[in-house]
Amino acid sequence: MKSIIEELYYGNIDAKEDIVLPEKKRKKELALYDKLKATLSKESDELFEKFIEITEDHYDELMRMIFKRGVSTGIMIASEAFIEGEKLCD
């Protein structure tokens, strides 16, 4: 078995692919999107699409920040566990 560091280096770990919104929720989302799009004028539709694009970019950035915070927190917890050892159980 390769180390986790090697797996990360070679790009064999991509946790984002495993995270998928359940089909039922995606269908509801798409149905609402289609219903809304049908009511928009051409200008409103273009503005709405730009809004969606910007929102997706910001969401991706936010998810990266959350991921980094989670990894950092996990490393700090592991570090404290190794440093403190048995003292943590007192």
N, C-alpha and C positions, 0 to 999 in steps of 0.2 A: 504494500500500500504506500502510495506517495504521501509526502507531508502536505498539509494544508497550504503551506507557503508555495510549494511546487505547483499544486493544483491551481492556486490563484495566479501564479506567474504564467502558466501555460494557458490560462483562460478557460479552464475546465469547470470553473464554478461561476454560475450566473444565476443567482437566486431570483432575479426579476422574472425569468421565464416561468418559474413555478408559481408565481403569484398571479392568479386570474380571478376576476370578479365572477361570481356564480352566474350561470347562463340566464337564470330567471331575472336577475337584476339587470343584466345587460339588455335583455329583451325589453324590459320596462323602460330603460334609459333610451334605447333606440326608438321605441314607439313614441315616446314623448318628444324626442328630437325631431322625428319626421313630422309629427303633428304641428310642432312649432314652426318648422321650416315652411310648411304649406301656407302659413298665415302671413309670412313676411314678404314685403316688397323686395325688388331686386337690390335696392340700396341697403335696406335693413338686413337682408340676407348676407351681403358682403361684409357689413359691420359685425354681424353676429359671427361669421366665420373667422374674422380677424380676432374677435374677442375670444373665441374658443382656442385659437392657435396660441395667443398670448397666455391664456389661462393654463393650457397644457405645459407650456415652457416653465411657468412659475411653479406648477405642481411638481414637475420633474426636479426642479431645483430644491424645492421643499423636501421631497422624498430623499434626495441625496443628503441634505442636512440632517434629517431624522436618522438616516442610516448611519452617518458618521457619529452622531451623538450616541446612538445605541451601541456601536462598536466601542467607542471610547469608554462608555459607562461599563460595559462588560469587561474591558481590559482593566479598568480601575478596580472593579470588584475582584477579579482574579488576582491582581497584584496585591491587594490588601489581604486576601486569603492566604497567599504564599508568604507574605511578610509577617503577618500576625499569627498564622498557624493555629496552634492550640488555644491561644489567648482569645480567639473569637468565640470559643465555647464557654468562656467563664462568665 
